[in-house]
Amino acid sequence: MAAMNPGSVHGLGSGVVHGHGLVDRLVQRHGSSAAHNPGLAQRPRPSLAHGPGLAQKPGSNLARRIAHSLALKLAHGQRAGPVQWRCGSASARRAHPVMIFPTLILRAIILWGGILWAAILCATALSAQPTPAPKPDPSFPFSTEIEDFARADEAGPAVRDAVLFLGSSSIRLWNIRSGFPGRPTVNRGFGGATTPDILHYYPRLRPRATPHAVVVYAGENDLAAGAKPDAIARNILTLIGKLRADYPRARIALLSLKPSPIRWTLWPGMTAINRIVSGRARAAGFAYLDVGSVLLAGDGLPDASLFRSDGLHMNDRGYALWNRLVGAWLETEPLRAQPTARRP
């Protein structure tokens, strides 16, 4: 490596600035501005040895070039000015001196450091905030309806000796209060529910007081969702088993799956489910009520006049037929023995 000359300063181009040649060049470029500054020629010119590679490599790092020029300008007491560069065929030559205040660089460092620190504090504050409580049951789509059941139970006294109606939308849309006047009722139907949904929410579907009787309709949405008839029948019997275990003295009725115009293609699967569950009724301790055949017209197809415009849910005429069938079943229960008056 070649030794540096203490009396010279390597420039950014291919040449070398010696002694007072820098002042002469400044006078030529900037006129009298440098000549009228008597201290400019008297100040010592420090040797800035960045190594010979800086002058020899035209592709040197731009930051190093700027730093070199900044130190050179500060050594000669010049003010900030514009920065311009032009590229030659062999090396990058300086057209005008680079003049930057070091305080600007310091301010930029402080500014960006403050922004980074503020971002860190903001992220820390956000992470320290409490996580919002999750919804009651985000994995199932019926959380709101289930919470409504709980709020209805808490709104008033428990309904004692009621008839509990449990199932899907065929139960939910059923006006059981007007259909069974004089009987206390509790409706626990939620639209679109499958039998697994009912089993999942079963502990939260139970009323506060033990029901006198239970009416169940389930399985139709299971079949529409693609479940197999034997699997659906097993789930229905599982639900009945839970009800029987929790309410050993209650009467339980399972309604057969109903035909409908829009789901008529599913009717063979429905009849298969009805056949399986009806064969287990006596052993499992529940009554099986055929509420599907009354919805068929004389030609064996679903009677469209008994259904709403959606072709799936029954209208008031269809529910009137169900009221009659279920009401007759409720009326067949034996009368409770009245306590006899004791003789004095």
Secondary structure per residue as TSV (DSSP state, phi and psi in degrees):
chain	resnum	aa	ss	phi	psi
A	1	M	-	360.0	135.0
A	2	A	-	-73.8	143.4
A	3	A	-	-75.6	145.4
A	4	M	-	-80.7	145.4
A	5	N	-	-89.1	117.1
A	6	P	T	-61.6	-23.8
A	7	G	T	-92.0	13.8
A	8	S	E	-135.2	161.7
A	9	V	E	-127.1	125.4
A	10	H	E	-72.8	129.6
A	11	G	-	-87.3	-177.4
A	12	L	S	-84.4	-18.0
A	13	G	S	-90.1	-151.7
A	14	S	S	-91.4	-12.0
A	15	G	S	-93.6	178.5
A	16	V	E	-127.6	136.7
A	17	V	E	-94.4	125.3
A	18	H	E	-114.7	137.9
A	19	G	T	48.2	-125.9
A	20	H	T	-88.0	9.0
A	21	G	H	-60.2	-29.0
A	22	L	H	-63.6	-41.1
A	23	V	H	-64.2	-43.3
A	24	D	H	-58.8	-43.2
A	25	R	H	-65.3	-39.4
A	26	L	H	-62.8	-38.7
A	27	V	H	-64.0	-43.2
A	28	Q	H	-64.5	-37.9
A	29	R	H	-80.9	-41.0
A	30	H	H	-110.7	9.7
A	31	G	T	70.0	-137.2
A	32	S	H	-81.3	-6.9
A	33	S	H	-60.9	-37.3
A	34	A	H	-83.8	-32.4
A	35	A	H	-69.0	-30.9
A	36	H	T	-80.5	-0.4
A	37	N	-	-104.6	93.0
A	38	P	H	-67.3	-23.2
A	39	G	H	-76.6	-13.7
A	40	L	H	-67.6	-41.4
A	41	A	H	-80.3	-17.3
A	42	Q	H	-92.2	-16.9
A	43	R	S	-72.0	144.2
A	44	P	-	-67.2	146.5
A	45	R	-	-102.6	103.6
A	46	P	-	-70.8	152.2
A	47	S	-	-88.2	118.1
A	48	L	-	-104.0	93.7
A	49	A	-	-94.2	100.3
A	50	H	-	-97.0	8.9
A	51	G	-	94.7	148.6
A	52	P	T	-68.0	-16.4
A	53	G	H	-65.7	-26.0
A	54	L	H	-66.7	-38.1
A	55	A	H	-81.6	-20.7
A	56	Q	H	-90.8	-22.1
A	57	K	-	-103.5	109.2
A	58	P	T	-66.1	-20.8
A	59	G	T	-98.5	26.0
A	60	S	-	-60.7	158.1
A	61	N	-	-59.2	134.5
A	62	L	H	-63.4	-35.1
A	63	A	H	-64.6	-39.1
A	64	R	H	-66.2	-37.1
A	65	R	H	-64.6	-42.3
A	66	I	H	-66.0	-42.3
A	67	A	H	-62.1	-41.1
A	68	H	H	-62.8	-45.6
A	69	S	H	-66.8	-37.8
A	70	L	H	-61.7	-46.1
A	71	A	H	-62.6	-38.5
A	72	L	H	-64.8	-42.0
A	73	K	H	-71.4	-38.8
A	74	L	H	-64.6	-34.4
A	75	A	H	-63.9	-28.1
A	76	H	T	-105.3	6.9
A	77	G	T	69.3	30.9
A	78	Q	-	-90.3	155.8
A	79	R	-	-88.6	166.7
A	80	A	-	-69.3	148.2
A	81	G	B	-153.7	-176.8
A	82	P	-	-69.4	156.0
A	83	V	-	-113.3	124.1
A	84	Q	-	-135.3	143.3
A	85	W	E	-134.9	144.8
A	86	R	E	-134.7	144.0
A	87	C	E	-99.2	129.7
A	88	G	-	-96.0	-176.0
A	89	S	S	-73.4	-29.9
A	90	A	S	-107.3	-34.9
A	91	S	S	-152.7	164.4
A	92	A	E	-84.6	122.4
A	93	R	E	-106.7	146.3
A	94	R	E	-86.4	126.5
A	95	A	S	-89.7	-38.8
A	96	H	S	-136.8	151.6
A	97	P	-	-65.4	147.9
A	98	V	-	-87.8	124.2
A	99	M	B	-131.9	104.7
A	100	I	-	-132.3	136.1
A	101	F	-	-76.3	133.6
A	102	P	H	-64.2	-24.4
A	103	T	H	-65.8	-31.5
A	104	L	H	-63.3	-42.3
A	105	I	H	-63.2	-42.0
A	106	L	H	-64.0	-42.0
A	107	R	H	-63.4	-38.9
A	108	A	H	-63.2	-41.6
A	109	I	H	-63.0	-44.0
A	110	I	H	-63.7	-40.9
A	111	L	H	-62.0	-51.1
A	112	W	H	-68.1	-33.6
A	113	G	H	-64.6	-39.0
A	114	G	H	-65.6	-39.9
A	115	I	H	-63.0	-44.1
A	116	L	H	-62.8	-42.5
A	117	W	H	-66.1	-38.6
A	118	A	H	-63.9	-39.0
A	119	A	H	-63.9	-39.5
A	120	I	H	-65.0	-43.8
A	121	L	H	-63.6	-39.6
A	122	C	H	-63.7	-44.5
A	123	A	H	-63.5	-38.2
A	124	T	H	-65.6	-39.7
A	125	A	H	-66.7	-39.9
A	126	L	H	-65.4	-40.4
A	127	S	H	-69.0	-23.7
A	128	A	H	-81.5	-14.1
A	129	Q	S	-68.6	144.9
A	130	P	-	-67.0	141.6
A	131	T	-	-72.6	131.2
A	132	P	-	-62.3	146.1
A	133	A	-	-66.3	137.5
A	134	P	-	-69.4	162.8
A	135	K	-	-66.2	161.6
A	136	P	S	-53.8	-40.3
A	137	D	-	-154.6	81.9
A	138	P	T	-69.9	-14.2
A	139	S	T	-81.4	-12.0
A	140	F	S	-125.6	151.3
A	141	P	T	-89.3	12.3
A	142	F	T	-115.0	18.8
A	143	S	H	-59.2	-41.8
A	144	T	H	-63.7	-43.8
A	145	E	H	-65.4	-38.8
A	146	I	H	-66.0	-39.1
A	147	E	H	-65.6	-33.2
A	148	D	H	-63.4	-38.1
A	149	F	H	-61.0	-43.9
A	150	A	H	-64.2	-41.9
A	151	R	H	-66.2	-36.0
A	152	A	H	-65.4	-36.8
A	153	D	H	-65.5	-37.2
A	154	E	H	-80.6	-14.7
A	155	A	H	-72.6	-23.9
A	156	G	S	-150.8	-173.6
A	157	P	-	-69.2	156.8
A	158	A	-	-65.0	140.0
A	159	V	-	-85.5	113.4
A	160	R	T	-95.7	148.1
A	161	D	T	54.8	39.0
A	162	A	-	-89.3	165.3
A	163	V	E	-97.4	116.6
A	164	L	E	-89.4	121.9
A	165	F	E	-103.3	122.4
A	166	L	E	-130.3	131.6
A	167	G	E	156.8	-149.1
A	168	S	S	-97.7	-152.4
A	169	S	H	-65.0	-26.4
A	170	S	H	-63.5	-27.5
A	171	I	H	-83.5	-43.0
A	172	R	H	-61.1	-40.0
A	173	L	T	-83.5	-0.2
A	174	W	-	-82.9	122.3
A	175	N	-	-82.5	80.3
A	176	I	H	-74.9	-23.2
A	177	R	H	-66.7	-46.3
A	178	S	H	-77.5	-25.5
A	179	G	H	-74.2	-25.8
A	180	F	S	-133.2	69.2
A	181	P	T	-65.5	144.1
A	182	G	T	86.9	-6.1
A	183	R	S	-114.3	133.0
A	184	P	-	-70.3	135.6
A	185	T	E	-134.0	155.0
A	186	V	E	-134.6	124.1
A	187	N	E	-101.4	120.7
A	188	R	E	-124.4	46.4
A	189	G	E	-100.5	138.3
A	190	F	-	-136.2	130.8
A	191	G	T	-62.6	138.2
A	192	G	T	82.4	0.8
A	193	A	-	-71.4	137.4
A	194	T	-	-98.3	171.2
A	195	T	H	-61.1	-42.0
A	196	P	H	-58.7	-34.5
A	197	D	H	-63.4	-44.2
A	198	I	H	-63.7	-41.1
A	199	L	H	-64.9	-37.8
A	200	H	H	-63.4	-44.1
A	201	Y	H	-92.0	4.5
A	202	Y	H	-50.6	-48.1
A	203	P	H	-58.8	-26.9
A	204	R	H	-95.2	-4.1
A	205	L	H	-91.9	-16.9
A	206	R	S	-69.6	135.8
A	207	P	-	-73.0	168.0
A	208	R	S	-68.1	-36.5
A	209	A	S	-104.4	151.0
A	210	T	-	-66.4	126.4
A	211	P	-	-74.0	155.7
A	212	H	S	-81.0	-32.6
A	213	A	E	-150.0	158.2
A	214	V	E	-132.7	133.0
A	215	V	E	-119.1	126.5
A	216	V	E	-121.8	135.1
A	217	Y	E	-134.0	116.8
A	218	A	-	-158.0	156.6
A	219	G	S	114.4	-22.6
A	220	E	H	-66.5	-44.1
A	221	N	H	-68.8	-27.9
A	222	D	H	-61.1	-46.8
A	223	L	H	-66.5	-39.2
A	224	A	H	-65.6	-26.7
A	225	A	T	-84.7	-4.0
A	226	G	T	105.5	4.1
A	227	A	-	-70.4	154.6
A	228	K	-	-82.9	147.5
A	229	P	H	-57.1	-40.9
A	230	D	H	-67.7	-37.5
A	231	A	H	-66.9	-39.3
A	232	I	H	-63.7	-44.0
A	233	A	H	-60.8	-40.3
A	234	R	H	-63.8	-41.6
A	235	N	H	-65.3	-39.0
A	236	I	H	-64.0	-43.7
A	237	L	H	-66.6	-33.0
A	238	T	H	-63.1	-43.2
A	239	L	H	-62.3	-44.1
A	240	I	H	-61.6	-39.8
A	241	G	H	-62.1	-39.7
A	242	K	H	-64.2	-43.6
A	243	L	H	-63.6	-41.0
A	244	R	H	-66.2	-38.0
A	245	A	H	-69.3	-37.2
A	246	D	H	-81.1	-30.9
A	247	Y	-	-126.7	74.6
A	248	P	T	-65.8	-24.1
A	249	R	T	-100.3	-3.3
A	250	A	S	-83.0	150.7
A	251	R	E	-84.8	137.4
A	252	I	E	-126.1	130.7
A	253	A	E	-122.9	131.6
A	254	L	E	-106.3	122.4
A	255	L	E	-84.3	138.6
A	256	S	-	-67.0	156.0
A	257	L	-	-67.3	140.6
A	258	K	-	-99.0	147.0
A	259	P	-	-79.8	153.6
A	260	S	-	-148.8	153.0
A	261	P	S	-57.6	-43.0
A	262	I	T	-76.7	-21.3
A	263	R	T	-116.3	30.2
A	264	W	G	-64.3	-31.3
A	265	T	G	-65.2	-18.0
A	266	L	G	-90.0	-1.1
A	267	W	H	-60.5	-38.5
A	268	P	H	-59.2	-40.7
A	269	G	H	-67.3	-34.9
A	270	M	H	-66.0	-42.8
A	271	T	H	-64.0	-34.7
A	272	A	H	-64.8	-42.2
A	273	I	H	-65.2	-44.1
A	274	N	H	-59.9	-38.9
A	275	R	H	-65.8	-41.1
A	276	I	H	-67.1	-49.1
A	277	V	H	-72.3	-34.6
A	278	S	H	-65.5	-31.7
A	279	G	H	-70.6	-16.3
A	280	R	T	-104.2	3.6
A	281	A	H	-61.8	-49.7
A	282	R	H	-64.6	-43.8
A	283	A	H	-69.2	-33.6
A	284	A	H	-87.6	-7.0
A	285	G	T	77.6	42.1
A	286	F	-	-140.0	162.6
A	287	A	E	-97.7	137.6
A	288	Y	E	-104.2	120.9
A	289	L	E	-111.3	121.3
A	290	D	-	-81.2	102.0
A	291	V	-	-111.2	11.3
A	292	G	S	-95.8	-38.8
A	293	S	G	-65.9	-26.4
A	294	V	G	-72.0	-12.3
A	295	L	G	-94.3	2.1
A	296	L	B	-94.2	141.8
A	297	A	-	-82.6	-178.6
A	298	G	T	-64.7	-25.4
A	299	D	T	-86.6	4.7
A	300	G	S	86.1	0.2
A	301	L	S	-100.0	160.8
A	302	P	B	-59.6	137.7
A	303	D	-	-78.7	107.3
A	304	A	G	-64.0	-22.6
A	305	S	G	-71.8	-11.5
A	306	L	G	-96.1	2.8
A	307	F	B	-122.6	158.7
A	308	R	-	-73.9	178.7
A	309	S	T	-66.6	-18.7
A	310	D	T	-76.8	-9.1
A	311	G	S	71.4	10.8
A	312	L	S	-122.0	-48.6
A	313	H	S	-96.7	148.1
A	314	M	B	-78.1	154.2
A	315	N	-	-95.3	-170.6
A	316	D	H	-61.2	-34.0
A	317	R	H	-67.3	-40.0
A	318	G	H	-67.1	-42.5
A	319	Y	H	-67.7	-27.4
A	320	A	H	-62.1	-36.5
A	321	L	H	-66.6	-39.6
A	322	W	H	-68.0	-38.4
A	323	N	H	-58.1	-40.4
A	324	R	H	-66.5	-44.3
A	325	L	H	-68.3	-48.4
A	326	V	H	-69.3	-38.0
A	327	G	H	-60.9	-41.0
A	328	A	H	-63.1	-38.8
A	329	W	H	-65.2	-41.3
A	330	L	H	-65.7	-32.6
A	331	E	H	-74.4	-19.0
A	332	T	T	-81.4	-5.2
A	333	E	S	-67.4	142.2
A	334	P	-	-67.4	145.2
A	335	L	-	-70.4	140.8
A	336	R	-	-71.8	140.7
A	337	A	-	-68.9	129.5
A	338	Q	-	-79.7	137.9
A	339	P	-	-64.3	133.7
A	340	T	-	-81.3	142.5
A	341	A	-	-72.5	135.4
A	342	R	-	-78.9	142.2
A	343	R	-	-73.8	143.6
A	344	P	-	-68.6	360.0
